[in-house]
Amino acid sequence: MSQDSNIVVDKGKSSISDLWTKEDYWAIWLGFFIIATAFFLYFNFSPTQEFQDKIAQQNAVMESEAAKAPFKTIAWHKAKDAKGKLKAEDGALGKFFKHWTAAPGSWKSNPLEALILSQEQADAKNDAAKPKYKEAKAKTEKAFALAQTAEAAAVAANFQDVALNDEAKAQIADWRAAHKKESDAKKKVSSKPYNRIPTLVVLCLVFALFFSIGIKFMGKDTAGFLKGFAVVFGVSTLAYLMGGQSVAKQYGVGAEAWGVIIGMLIANTVGTPDFAKKACEVEYFIKTGLVLLGAEVLFNKIVAIGIPGIFVAWVVTPIVLICTFIFGQKILKMPSKTLNIVISADMSVCGTSAAIATAAACRAKKEELTLSIGLSLVFTAIMMIAMPAFIKAVGIPEILGGAWMGGTIDATGAVAAAGAFLGEKALYVAATIKMIQNVLIGVTAFGVAVYWCTRVECEAGKSVGWMEIWHRFPKFVLGFLSASVLFSFIDGSLGSDMGYTMVDHGVVRGFTRLFREWFFALSFAAIGLATNFRELAHYFKGGKPLVLYVCGQSFNLVLTLTMAYIMFYLVFPEITAQI
């Protein structure tokens, strides 16, 4: 009895010590340190009262215009534009952190421009872009004049003439489309000189010290980590530089893919230096980033798109995951169940994030995780370009196309980029559905942990307790979910307008997302540096992983498109009409 009691106590002690000795918990502590810092700074050093007053002023205009006209007037849109410009991230605080976390910029033929842009080069860029901007501005002015004329005619008829109302609505829509093109063109004539080398050096030192705290408490080689971190950060920086090249950006080959490619080239040619390997903390970096990703998954946005989006994300995804896993086991007869489930989760849920959580839950090998992520990056780049082109070619409606891409393209950033190719509505629907799908990271990890403990690894006649499932469950997911709940609560309590100004375009875009993107870049660089092709070769025997991914994604594409059409156009057309 006494001996059993001692075992329980020992287990309890071990569990408590996990809080400061395990990677998952340090991802949570570091992630929430960044979140707490962001809230403290933005809510103490931003003109919140000024924002509230201006929002109230513009809302009054919008309410007045909505009451007197059966369509959204020019004044209504101008008030909305004025409200949309109220962003905490545009203040001194946001500019400070954007400056000190800035990655290499974009370039076309001279890669040095990504790091150093002189005044002369900035002026040349602006001059080259001015003709298109002037053309776009002239079209906007013309469209605005036509919209004013059409609206004036509708006003003269006291909004009683349906034909005049429809004409005004159409002309205003044309003006808004032209205005967006002008805004996009204006960004290209706003280049300013910069030198990012000093800020990158400082950022490298800050990140090295930041992550070394957890490394020290986890009992790892802190000095070795600090020495090797410069290599990982250097590869990440180079990956950002390559991802900023105009052709690479056009085809969706971003910093994530380049980090893996460059890292693998180093690892499989000259070889990754031994001292650098101690800094290749792949899961430590990405788990911290995933905790911060929770800040971007807001429940009010899930509710805003309604039941159609939830069906596309939460019904199709588990069906595809389970069917792909069964297909791999029963048809392809893949020898590794862990590789099978990681690829299935990666492809069906949300790419790398789900792969990391699933790999932790089933204890997949590092090489299996790397292989899954590699497949995901390749197909994400292909689908990001191919899907918008196909959707436009066959005439699929914009909202349906956005829902389709949101449910099938793996990476959140790639989903947003692909949605932007189709239009604002497609971008909104695609990004929101992907956000809803991200919630399944935790659900998937828990489900896989339970299944692996009770079915895959259980021994005959022995039951598996919940403690084993808890031990296997990736704890960083709790940080991800907690961040999501916290941000959803704060965003909801502030209201949609102040939430947009202070949370979405303040705490998130002006702080947590800046760090999350860097942490993801560090993890992909570390993956590449720690990967040896010889270790992956035997997993590709017979091409089964590739066949699994292609077949699973094909099923995903068909089922997602079918579900999106049924939900958005047959069952809930009224919700679609309001988007």
C-alpha positions in Angstrom: 0.0 0.0 0.0 2.8 2.4 1.0 4.7 1.4 -2.1 1.8 2.2 -4.4 1.3 5.5 -2.6 4.9 6.4 -3.3 4.4 5.7 -7.0 1.4 8.0 -7.2 3.3 10.7 -5.4 6.3 10.3 -7.7 4.0 10.5 -10.7 2.5 13.7 -9.2 5.9 15.2 -8.7 6.9 14.3 -12.2 3.7 15.9 -13.5 4.3 19.1 -11.7 7.9 19.3 -12.8 6.7 19.0 -16.4 5.4 22.6 -16.1 9.0 24.0 -16.3 10.9 21.1 -17.9 8.7 20.1 -20.9 8.7 21.7 -24.3 4.9 22.0 -24.7 4.6 24.0 -21.5 7.4 26.3 -22.4 5.7 27.0 -25.7 2.6 28.0 -23.7 4.6 30.2 -21.2 6.5 32.0 -23.9 3.4 32.4 -26.1 1.4 33.9 -23.3 4.2 36.1 -22.3 4.1 37.7 -25.8 0.3 37.9 -25.6 0.3 39.6 -22.2 3.0 42.0 -23.3 1.0 42.9 -26.4 -2.2 43.6 -24.4 -0.4 45.6 -21.8 1.4 47.8 -24.4 -1.5 48.4 -26.8 -4.2 49.0 -24.1 -2.0 51.4 -22.1 -0.2 53.3 -24.9 -2.9 53.6 -27.6 -5.5 56.4 -27.9 -8.4 54.1 -27.1 -10.8 56.9 -26.2 -10.0 58.7 -29.4 -10.7 55.6 -31.4 -14.0 55.1 -29.6 -15.1 58.7 -30.4 -14.2 58.4 -34.1 -15.9 55.1 -34.4 -19.1 56.5 -32.8 -19.0 59.4 -35.2 -18.7 57.2 -38.3 -21.3 54.8 -37.1 -23.7 57.7 -36.7 -23.2 58.6 -40.3 -23.6 55.0 -41.5 -26.8 54.6 -39.5 -28.2 57.8 -40.8 -27.4 56.8 -44.4 -28.8 53.3 -44.0 -32.1 54.8 -42.7 -32.7 57.1 -45.6 -31.6 54.9 -48.6 -32.4 51.4 -49.7 -28.8 50.9 -50.7 -25.4 51.7 -49.3 -24.7 55.3 -50.3 -21.4 57.0 -51.1 -21.4 58.6 -47.7 -22.0 55.2 -46.1 -19.0 53.8 -47.8 -16.8 56.8 -47.0 -17.7 56.5 -43.3 -16.9 52.8 -43.4 -13.5 53.6 -45.1 -12.8 56.2 -42.4 -13.6 53.6 -39.7 -11.5 51.0 -41.4 -8.4 53.3 -41.2 -8.6 53.3 -37.4 -5.9 50.8 -36.6 -3.8 50.7 -33.4 -1.0 49.0 -35.4 -0.5 52.3 -37.4 0.4 54.2 -34.3 4.0 54.7 -32.9 3.9 51.5 -31.0 2.9 49.4 -34.0 5.4 51.0 -36.2 8.2 50.4 -33.6 7.5 46.7 -33.5 7.1 46.3 -37.2 10.4 48.0 -37.7 12.3 45.7 -35.2 10.6 42.5 -36.4 10.7 43.3 -40.2 11.8 40.5 -42.4 13.7 41.1 -45.7 11.6 42.9 -48.2 10.6 42.2 -51.7 12.8 42.4 -54.8 12.8 41.6 -58.5 16.4 41.3 -59.8 18.7 42.6 -57.1 18.4 40.5 -53.8 20.3 43.2 -51.9 17.2 45.4 -52.2 15.5 43.0 -49.7 18.0 44.1 -47.0 19.0 47.6 -48.0 17.0 50.0 -50.0 18.5 53.4 -50.7 16.5 56.6 -51.2 17.4 56.5 -54.9 16.2 52.9 -55.2 13.0 53.7 -53.3 12.4 56.7 -55.6 13.0 54.5 -58.7 10.5 51.9 -57.4 7.9 54.6 -56.8 8.5 56.2 -60.2 8.1 52.9 -61.9 4.8 52.3 -60.2 3.3 55.8 -60.6 1.9 55.4 -64.1 -0.3 52.5 -63.0 -1.3 54.4 -59.9 -2.2 57.5 -61.8 -4.3 55.3 -64.2 -6.1 53.6 -61.4 -6.7 57.0 -59.7 -8.2 58.4 -62.9 -10.5 55.4 -63.2 -11.6 55.8 -59.6 -12.4 59.5 -60.1 -14.4 58.7 -63.2 -16.3 55.9 -61.5 -16.9 58.2 -58.5 -18.4 60.9 -60.7 -20.7 58.4 -62.3 -21.7 57.1 -58.9 -22.5 60.6 -57.7 -24.6 61.3 -60.7 -26.5 58.0 -60.3 -27.0 58.5 -56.6 -28.2 62.1 -57.1 -30.8 60.8 -59.6 -32.1 58.3 -57.1 -32.2 61.0 -54.4 -34.2 63.3 -56.7 -36.8 60.5 -57.1 -36.9 60.2 -53.3 -35.6 56.6 -53.8 -39.0 55.6 -55.2 -37.7 54.6 -58.6 -36.4 51.0 -58.5 -34.5 51.4 -61.8 -32.7 54.5 -60.5 -31.9 52.8 -57.2 -30.4 49.7 -59.0 -28.4 52.0 -61.3 -27.0 53.9 -58.3 -26.2 50.7 -56.6 -24.4 49.3 -59.7 -22.4 52.5 -60.2 -21.4 52.6 -56.5 -20.2 49.0 -56.8 -18.1 50.0 -59.8 -16.6 52.9 -57.9 -15.7 50.6 -54.9 -14.0 48.1 -57.2 -12.0 50.9 -58.8 -11.2 52.4 -55.4 -9.8 49.0 -54.3 -7.5 48.8 -57.3 -6.3 52.4 -56.7 -5.6 51.5 -53.0 -3.6 48.4 -54.2 -1.7 50.6 -56.7 -1.0 53.3 -54.1 0.9 50.8 -51.9 3.4 50.3 -54.7 4.3 54.0 -54.8 4.9 54.2 -51.0 8.4 52.6 -50.9 10.7 54.1 -48.3 14.5 53.6 -47.8 15.6 51.0 -45.2 18.5 49.1 -43.8 17.3 45.9 -42.2 20.7 44.3 -41.4 21.1 46.0 -38.0 17.5 45.2 -37.0 17.9 41.5 -38.1 21.1 41.2 -36.0 19.2 42.6 -32.9 16.2 40.4 -33.6 18.5 37.3 -33.8 20.0 38.1 -30.4 16.6 38.7 -28.9 15.1 35.5 -30.2 18.1 33.5 -29.1 17.9 34.7 -25.6 14.1 34.4 -25.6 14.1 30.7 -26.5 17.2 29.9 -24.4 15.2 30.4 -21.2 13.1 27.3 -21.9 16.2 25.5 -23.2 17.9 26.1 -19.9 15.0 24.9 -17.8 14.5 21.8 -20.0 18.1 20.8 -19.2 19.4 21.1 -22.7 22.7 22.6 -23.8 22.0 26.3 -23.5 25.4 27.5 -24.7 25.2 25.1 -27.7 21.8 26.4 -28.6 22.9 30.0 -28.5 25.9 29.2 -30.7 23.8 27.4 -33.3 20.8 29.7 -33.3 22.6 32.1 -35.6 22.7 29.5 -38.3 18.9 28.7 -38.0 18.1 32.4 -37.9 20.4 33.0 -40.9 18.6 30.3 -43.0 15.2 31.7 -41.9 16.4 35.2 -43.1 17.6 33.8 -46.4 14.3 32.0 -46.8 12.4 35.2 -46.3 14.7 36.9 -48.8 14.0 34.2 -51.4 10.3 34.2 -50.7 10.3 37.9 -51.4 11.5 37.5 -55.0 8.7 38.6 -57.3 8.4 35.4 -59.3 8.5 33.2 -56.1 5.8 35.4 -54.6 3.7 35.1 -57.8 3.8 31.3 -57.6 3.3 31.1 -53.8 6.8 29.7 -52.9 7.1 31.6 -49.6 9.5 31.6 -46.7 8.2 28.3 -45.3 9.0 26.4 -48.5 12.4 28.1 -48.9 13.4 27.4 -45.3 12.9 23.7 -45.9 14.6 23.8 -49.3 17.7 25.8 -48.2 18.0 23.9 -45.0 17.9 20.6 -46.9 20.5 21.7 -49.4 22.9 22.6 -46.6 22.2 19.4 -44.7 22.7 17.2 -47.7 25.7 18.9 -49.3 28.2 20.5 -47.0 26.3 19.1 -44.0 24.7 21.0 -41.1 27.5 21.9 -38.5 27.2 19.9 -35.3 27.0 23.1 -33.2 24.0 24.3 -35.4 22.1 21.0 -34.8 21.7 21.9 -31.1 19.5 24.9 -32.2 17.3 22.9 -34.6 14.4 22.9 -32.1 11.7 22.4 -34.7 8.8 21.6 -32.4 9.8 24.2 -29.7 9.7 27.0 -32.3 6.5 26.0 -34.1 4.6 25.1 -30.9 5.2 28.5 -29.6 4.0 29.9 -32.9 0.9 27.7 -32.8 0.0 29.1 -29.3 0.1 32.6 -30.9 -2.0 31.3 -33.8 -4.8 30.7 -31.4 -5.1 34.5 -31.1 -6.2 34.6 -34.7 -9.0 32.0 -34.3 -12.0 34.1 -33.1 -15.4 32.6 -32.3 -17.3 35.6 -33.5 -15.9 35.2 -37.0 -16.9 31.6 -37.0 -20.4 32.5 -36.1 -20.5 35.4 -38.6 -20.2 33.0 -41.6 -22.8 30.7 -40.2 -23.7 27.1 -40.4 -22.5 26.6 -44.0 -18.9 27.4 -43.1 -19.1 25.1 -40.1 -20.4 22.2 -42.2 -17.6 22.7 -44.8 -14.9 22.8 -42.1 -16.2 20.5 -39.3 -18.1 17.8 -41.2 -15.9 17.3 -44.3 -12.6 17.5 -42.6 -13.0 14.5 -40.2 -14.6 12.4 -42.9 -11.6 13.0 -45.2 -9.1 12.4 -42.4 -10.7 9.0 -41.4 -11.3 7.9 -45.0 -7.7 8.8 -46.0 -6.3 6.9 -43.1 -8.4 3.8 -43.8 -7.4 4.0 -47.5 -3.8 4.1 -46.6 -4.1 1.1 -44.3 -6.6 -1.1 -46.3 -5.8 -0.2 -49.9 -2.2 1.1 -50.0 -1.2 -1.1 -47.0 1.2 1.6 -45.7 3.7 -0.1 -43.3 3.8 2.9 -41.0 0.5 3.9 -39.3 2.0 7.0 -37.8 3.1 8.3 -41.3 -0.3 7.4 -42.6 -2.2 9.4 -39.9 0.2 12.4 -40.0 -0.2 12.7 -43.8 -3.9 12.3 -43.5 -4.2 15.0 -40.8 -1.8 17.3 -42.6 -3.7 17.1 -45.8 -7.3 17.3 -44.4 -7.1 19.7 -41.5 -4.7 22.6 -41.9 -1.2 21.5 -43.0 1.8 21.9 -40.8 0.0 22.9 -37.6 -2.2 19.7 -37.7 0.8 17.6 -38.7 2.8 18.8 -35.6 0.0 18.1 -33.2 -0.9 14.8 -34.7 2.8 13.6 -34.8 3.1 14.4 -31.1 -0.1 12.6 -30.3 0.9 9.4 -32.1 4.6 9.8 -31.5 5.6 9.8 -35.1 9.2 9.8 -36.1 10.9 13.1 -37.0 11.5 11.9 -40.6 7.7 11.1 -41.0 6.8 14.6 -39.9 9.3 16.1 -42.2 8.0 14.0 -45.2 4.4 15.1 -44.4 5.3 18.7 -44.2 7.3 18.5 -47.4 4.3 17.1 -49.3 2.1 19.7 -47.8 4.3 22.6 -48.9 4.6 21.3 -52.5 0.9 20.8 -53.0 0.0 24.0 -51.2 2.1 26.0 -53.7 0.5 24.1 -56.7 -3.1 24.5 -55.4 -2.6 28.1 -54.5 -2.0 28.9 -58.2 -4.1 26.2 -59.9 -7.3 26.5 -57.9 -8.1 30.2 -58.5 -7.2 29.8 -62.2 -9.5 26.8 -62.5 -12.3 28.5 -60.6 -12.2 31.5 -63.0 -11.9 29.3 -66.1 -15.0 27.3 -65.4 -17.0 30.1 -63.9 -17.5 28.9 -60.3 -19.2 31.6 -58.2 -16.8 33.6 -56.1 -18.2 32.6 -52.7 -18.3 28.9 -53.6 -14.7 29.2 -54.9 -13.6 30.8 -51.7 -15.3 28.1 -49.6 -13.7 25.4 -51.7 -10.2 26.8 -51.3 -10.6 27.5 -47.6 -11.5 23.9 -47.0 -8.8 22.3 -49.1 -5.6 24.5 -49.3 -3.4 23.6 -46.3 -1.7 26.8 -45.2 -3.6 29.8 -43.9 -1.5 32.3 -45.7 -1.8 30.5 -49.0 -5.6 30.4 -48.5 -5.7 34.2 -48.1 -3.5 34.7 -51.1 -5.6 32.4 -53.3 -8.8 34.0 -52.1 -7.5 37.4 -53.0 -7.1 36.2 -56.6 -10.8 35.8 -56.9 -12.0 38.9 -55.0 -12.9 40.3 -51.5 -15.8 37.9 -50.9 -13.8 34.9 -51.8 -11.0 36.1 -49.6 -13.3 36.6 -46.6 -15.1 33.2 -47.0 -11.8 31.3 -47.7 -10.0 32.8 -44.7 -12.9 32.3 -42.3 -13.4 28.7 -43.2 -9.7 28.0 -42.8 -9.9 29.7 -39.4 -12.9 27.5 -38.4 -10.9 24.5 -39.6 -7.9 25.5 -37.4 -10.1 24.8 -34.4 -9.9 21.1 -35.3 -6.1 21.0 -34.5 -6.9 20.3 -30.8 -9.8 17.9 -31.6 -7.6 16.0 -34.0 -4.7 15.7 -31.6 -7.0 14.5 -28.8 -8.8 12.0 -31.1 -5.5 10.6 -32.4 -4.1 10.3 -28.9 -7.2 8.3 -27.8 -7.2 6.1 -30.8 -3.5 5.3 -30.6 -3.7 4.5 -26.9 -6.9 2.4 -27.1 -6.5 0.7 -30.5 -3.1 1.0 -32.1 -0.7 0.5 -29.2 -3.0 -1.3 -26.6 -2.1 -4.8 -25.5 -4.6 -7.6 -25.4 -6.5 -7.8 -22.1 -5.1 -4.5 -20.8 -7.0 -1.3 -20.6 -5.4 2.1 -21.1 -6.1 4.8 -18.5 -6.9 8.4 -19.2 -3.6 9.4 -17.7 -1.8 7.7 -20.5 -4.0 9.6 -23.0 -3.3 12.8 -21.1 0.5 12.1 -21.1 0.4 11.6 -24.9 -1.9 14.6 -25.7 0.2 17.6 -26.9 -0.2 20.1 -24.2 0.6 23.1 -26.4 -2.8 22.6 -28.0 -4.3 23.8 -24.6 -2.3 27.0 -25.1 -3.7 27.4 -28.6 -7.3 26.9 -27.4 -6.8 29.2 -24.4 -5.5 31.9 -26.6 -8.5 31.5 -28.9 -11.0 31.7 -26.0 -9.2 34.7 -24.5 -9.0 36.7 -27.7 -12.6 35.7 -28.7 -13.8 37.0 -25.3 -11.9 40.2 -25.4 -12.8 40.9 -29.0 -16.5 40.2 -28.3 -16.6 42.4 -25.2 -15.0 45.3 -27.1 -17.5 45.1 -29.9 -16.8 44.5 -33.6 -15.4 48.0 -34.3 -13.1 48.3 -31.3 -12.1 44.7 -31.7 -11.1 45.4 -35.3 -9.1 48.5 -34.2 -7.5 47.3 -31.0 -7.3 43.5 -31.3 -7.2 42.4 -34.9 -5.3 45.5 -36.1 -3.4 46.1 -32.9 -2.5 43.2 -30.6 -2.6 40.6 -33.4 -1.3 42.2 -36.6 0.9 44.7 -34.7 2.5 42.2 -32.3 1.6 38.5 -31.9 1.4 37.7 -35.7 4.8 39.4 -36.3 6.4 37.0 -33.8 4.3 34.0 -35.0 5.5 34.3 -38.6 9.1 34.4 -37.5 8.7 31.4 -35.2 7.2 29.4 -38.1 10.1 30.5 -40.3 12.6 29.3 -37.7 10.9 25.9 -37.4 10.9 25.3 -41.2 14.6 26.3 -41.4 15.3 23.9 -38.6 13.4 21.1 -40.3 15.5 21.5 -43.4 18.8 21.7 -41.5 17.9 18.5 -39.5 16.7 16.5 -42.5 18.9 14.0 -44.4 17.5 12.6 -47.7 18.9 9.1 -46.9 16.7 9.0 -43.8 13.6 9.8 -45.9 14.4 7.4 -48.8 12.8 4.2 -47.4 9.6 6.0 -46.7 9.1 6.7 -50.4 9.4 3.1 -51.4 6.6 2.4 -53.9 5.6 6.1 -53.8 2.8 5.3 -51.3 3.0 8.6 -49.3 2.6 10.5 -52.5 -0.3 8.3 -53.7 -1.9 8.7 -50.3 -1.6 12.5 -50.4 -2.9 12.8 -54.0 -5.8 10.4 -53.5 -6.8 12.0 -50.1 -6.6 15.5 -51.5 -8.6 14.5 -54.6 -11.3 13.1 -52.3 -11.1 16.3 -50.2 -11.5 18.5 -53.3 -14.6 16.7 -54.5 -16.3 16.4 -51.1 -15.5 20.0 -50.0 -16.9 21.4 -53.3 -20.0 19.3 -53.0 -20.6 20.3 -49.4 -19.9 24.0 -50.0 -22.4 24.0 -52.9 -25.1 22.2 -50.9 -24.7 24.4 -47.8 -24.1 27.8 -49.4 -26.5 27.6 -52.4 -29.2 24.9 -51.6 -29.7 24.8 -47.9 -28.7 28.3 -46.7 -28.9 30.6 -49.8 -30.0 33.5 -47.6 -26.7 33.5 -45.7 -24.8 33.5 -49.0 -26.8 36.5 -50.2 -25.7 38.5 -47.1 -22.0 37.9 -47.6 
